[in-house]
Amino acid sequence: MSTGSPHSTVDHSRRVVALEGMHNVRDLGGLPVPAGTTRFGKVFRGDFPIALTGATSAAEAGLPIHSIVDLRRGSEAGREQIDHESLGIRFTTSSLVTDHGTSWTATYYDYLVDGPDEIILAVRTVMDDAENGVYFHCAAGKDRTGVIAALLLDVLGVEHPLIVEDFLLTDVGIANILERLRAVPGYEGVLAGRTLDQHRPQVAKIEALLESLNEDWSGAEGWLLAHGLPLEVIERFRALMIAPDPQ
């Protein structure tokens, strides 16, 4: 398990969650911020939660959550589904889409331009539900999930190099993720004709998103506030997610 760049002070392996059939799950806890460290056990990001299939509860499957935010498009979400109601999980759909080409050619900032209401819905749901455990995902947990994770971590004050490191952890499991998705009807055609390297997380895309947020909005908080997210929601999320350093 890679723990990030050679200069990283974070042991990212502590943040990785091993679940049956899943290859890209991690806790947003354990990251340093100016006021302390992000808390474990509140917010999780990843690929489609197939580990919940057949489980009687999320806790039984190893995921301590009571809420899920699905970032996939409607037709795509129909390819794989979880019986959230039987698991007692609050389920929210927030479809991240862009008019600027495909998920491979669009920039991450395009998602913010083309679907701001869906972004706000996803971010607010995560922030509101974090206290009892929330999981947000797309199919692979890379691009759309990476956008939401970057917004959340930037709001919490995580430095950009560490946000990039978190994003790149997807690379470890990408081959296994693609192998699983190719066996799901509907994905085989979408994934055909592209090499493994073309599916790997691209540093330039996440760095460009963070740079655009800084240049245009003075950071993720500025963008979120301008698009309707109340400041009190952000402040409550920070209070929940940041564990102060011991004095």
Legacy VTK file of the C-alpha trace (Angstrom):
# vtk DataFile Version 3.0
C-alpha trace
ASCII
DATASET POLYDATA
POINTS 247 float
0.000 0.000 0.000
1.391 3.331 -1.035
1.238 5.934 1.697
1.527 8.919 -0.632
4.508 10.951 -1.776
7.976 10.375 -0.252
7.562 13.658 1.628
4.096 12.944 3.011
3.618 13.007 6.770
0.374 11.015 6.523
0.117 7.245 6.733
-2.749 6.860 4.290
-2.870 3.107 4.885
-4.721 3.850 8.145
-7.451 5.470 6.092
-8.048 2.606 3.660
-11.086 0.433 4.406
-10.974 -3.183 3.187
-14.407 -4.433 2.119
-15.456 -7.538 0.195
-15.446 -6.908 -3.558
-14.487 -3.231 -3.210
-11.117 -1.721 -4.049
-11.290 2.025 -3.458
-12.825 2.775 -0.059
-11.248 5.184 2.368
-12.094 7.282 5.374
-11.744 11.054 5.079
-10.356 11.031 8.605
-6.710 11.171 9.622
-5.714 14.201 7.544
-3.989 17.194 9.159
-5.657 20.606 8.983
-4.563 23.914 10.542
-6.820 23.419 13.574
-6.160 19.704 14.154
-6.931 16.490 12.281
-9.984 15.243 10.421
-11.982 12.692 12.407
-12.246 9.038 11.491
-15.557 7.206 11.118
-17.685 10.060 9.782
-17.268 10.364 6.000
-16.210 7.671 3.549
-15.594 7.790 -0.190
-15.329 4.975 -2.696
-16.592 2.758 -5.469
-20.031 1.156 -5.780
-20.785 -0.453 -2.353
-21.171 -4.013 -3.578
-20.135 -5.264 -0.136
-23.596 -4.278 1.096
-25.254 -6.769 -1.257
-26.703 -9.566 0.849
-25.737 -7.901 4.138
-28.302 -7.324 6.855
-26.711 -4.006 7.820
-23.932 -1.711 6.719
-22.101 -2.393 9.971
-22.138 -6.125 9.233
-20.455 -5.400 5.899
-17.808 -3.311 7.664
-19.069 0.146 6.776
-20.288 2.179 9.803
-22.759 4.401 7.964
-26.428 5.383 7.983
-26.463 7.357 4.730
-25.332 6.909 1.114
-24.988 9.513 -1.641
-24.931 7.999 -5.139
-23.256 10.266 -7.718
-24.067 8.133 -10.774
-26.458 9.069 -13.573
-29.972 7.583 -13.435
-29.546 5.059 -16.243
-26.138 4.096 -14.942
-27.398 3.627 -11.408
-29.851 1.042 -12.712
-26.987 -1.288 -13.599
-26.174 -1.980 -9.963
-28.395 -1.263 -6.983
-28.480 -1.869 -3.251
-31.648 -2.377 -1.203
-30.958 0.636 0.973
-34.338 0.533 2.710
-33.821 -2.995 4.031
-30.426 -1.925 5.373
-31.885 1.095 7.138
-29.744 3.427 5.045
-30.878 6.893 3.994
-30.302 7.062 0.235
-29.766 10.195 -1.858
-29.182 10.378 -5.601
-27.146 13.305 -6.877
-26.231 12.704 -10.509
-23.019 14.456 -11.511
-23.069 15.138 -15.236
-21.259 17.412 -17.647
-22.056 18.698 -21.122
-18.345 19.044 -21.903
-17.601 15.676 -23.487
-17.265 12.379 -21.627
-16.025 11.691 -18.119
-12.617 11.052 -19.717
-12.401 14.300 -21.678
-14.199 16.770 -19.395
-12.344 18.674 -16.732
-13.471 18.264 -13.137
-14.399 21.937 -13.023
-16.914 21.228 -15.806
-19.016 19.280 -13.304
-19.312 22.419 -11.181
-20.244 24.564 -14.182
-22.784 22.164 -15.690
-24.456 20.784 -12.581
-24.033 23.094 -9.585
-27.358 22.116 -8.001
-26.385 18.438 -7.973
-22.986 19.289 -6.487
-24.635 21.309 -3.721
-27.103 18.496 -3.031
-24.290 15.964 -2.708
-22.082 18.158 -0.534
-24.927 19.273 1.739
-26.151 15.699 2.221
-22.664 14.537 3.160
-22.256 17.430 5.574
-25.703 16.954 7.129
-25.354 13.173 7.499
-21.709 12.950 8.562
-22.504 12.691 12.266
-24.004 9.214 11.852
-21.696 8.076 9.067
-22.087 8.762 5.340
-20.656 7.133 2.212
-20.519 8.835 -1.184
-19.641 6.996 -4.366
-19.881 6.713 -8.138
-18.968 3.576 -10.109
-15.204 3.489 -9.602
-14.900 6.161 -6.913
-12.414 8.159 -8.964
-13.692 11.126 -11.001
-17.094 12.219 -9.664
-16.231 10.972 -6.201
-12.905 12.790 -6.488
-14.672 16.081 -7.194
-16.865 15.856 -4.084
-13.949 14.700 -1.939
-11.824 17.640 -3.108
-14.563 20.125 -2.191
-15.072 18.607 1.248
-11.371 18.368 2.076
-10.650 21.889 0.845
-13.454 23.245 3.035
-11.923 21.454 6.019
-8.542 23.043 5.340
-6.628 20.023 4.051
-3.612 21.213 2.060
-3.825 20.688 -1.671
-0.874 18.258 -1.909
-2.676 15.974 0.545
-5.936 16.263 -1.403
-3.986 15.136 -4.450
-2.468 12.256 -2.481
-5.904 11.134 -1.381
-7.095 11.271 -4.988
-4.138 9.192 -6.208
-4.822 6.362 -3.738
-7.421 5.189 -6.262
-4.553 4.029 -8.475
-3.857 1.069 -6.184
-7.181 -0.608 -6.918
-8.034 0.677 -10.397
-7.183 -2.567 -12.228
-9.463 -4.590 -9.933
-12.224 -1.992 -10.196
-12.174 -2.114 -13.995
-12.152 -5.896 -14.005
-15.276 -5.939 -11.860
-17.073 -3.248 -13.856
-16.399 -4.988 -17.185
-18.485 -7.892 -15.886
-21.464 -5.601 -15.218
-23.872 -5.336 -18.189
-23.738 -1.848 -19.641
-20.198 -1.008 -18.615
-18.350 -3.311 -20.999
-19.078 -1.082 -23.985
-18.195 2.104 -22.132
-14.853 0.704 -20.979
-13.886 -1.013 -24.231
-10.976 0.325 -26.232
-9.263 2.138 -23.371
-6.069 1.020 -21.696
-5.478 0.729 -17.963
-3.229 3.798 -18.081
-6.049 5.842 -19.588
-8.235 4.968 -16.600
-5.674 5.840 -13.934
-6.311 8.970 -11.822
-4.707 12.000 -13.465
-2.906 14.457 -11.220
-3.403 17.310 -13.681
-7.204 17.051 -13.483
-7.485 17.287 -9.706
-4.818 19.998 -9.504
-6.637 22.035 -12.164
-9.883 21.796 -10.170
-8.217 23.040 -6.998
-6.428 25.832 -8.851
-9.656 26.973 -10.536
-11.497 27.027 -7.217
-8.753 29.171 -5.712
-8.515 31.565 -8.647
-12.251 31.988 -9.249
-13.755 31.610 -5.771
-10.906 31.839 -3.227
-11.436 28.143 -2.529
-14.227 25.590 -2.311
-16.053 27.461 0.439
-16.469 30.495 -1.801
-17.953 28.386 -4.589
-20.295 26.526 -2.251
-21.559 29.705 -0.574
-22.120 31.407 -3.930
-24.227 28.461 -5.098
-26.535 28.325 -2.116
-24.913 26.243 0.622
-25.558 27.983 3.974
-22.488 28.991 5.970
-23.920 27.364 9.095
-23.903 23.976 7.334
-20.202 24.376 6.585
-19.410 25.544 10.108
-21.328 22.641 11.655
-19.476 20.211 9.383
-16.103 21.636 10.392
-16.978 21.429 14.081
-17.923 17.771 13.657
-15.043 16.741 11.421
-12.047 18.458 12.989
-10.494 17.024 16.124
-8.378 19.769 17.764
-4.763 19.040 18.528
-4.206 18.301 22.245
-2.878 21.299 24.142
LINES 1 248
247 0 1 2 3 4 5 6 7 8 9 10 11 12 13 14 15 16 17 18 19 20 21 22 23 24 25 26 27 28 29 30 31 32 33 34 35 36 37 38 39 40 41 42 43 44 45 46 47 48 49 50 51 52 53 54 55 56 57 58 59 60 61 62 63 64 65 66 67 68 69 70 71 72 73 74 75 76 77 78 79 80 81 82 83 84 85 86 87 88 89 90 91 92 93 94 95 96 97 98 99 100 101 102 103 104 105 106 107 108 109 110 111 112 113 114 115 116 117 118 119 120 121 122 123 124 125 126 127 128 129 130 131 132 133 134 135 136 137 138 139 140 141 142 143 144 145 146 147 148 149 150 151 152 153 154 155 156 157 158 159 160 161 162 163 164 165 166 167 168 169 170 171 172 173 174 175 176 177 178 179 180 181 182 183 184 185 186 187 188 189 190 191 192 193 194 195 196 197 198 199 200 201 202 203 204 205 206 207 208 209 210 211 212 213 214 215 216 217 218 219 220 221 222 223 224 225 226 227 228 229 230 231 232 233 234 235 236 237 238 239 240 241 242 243 244 245 246
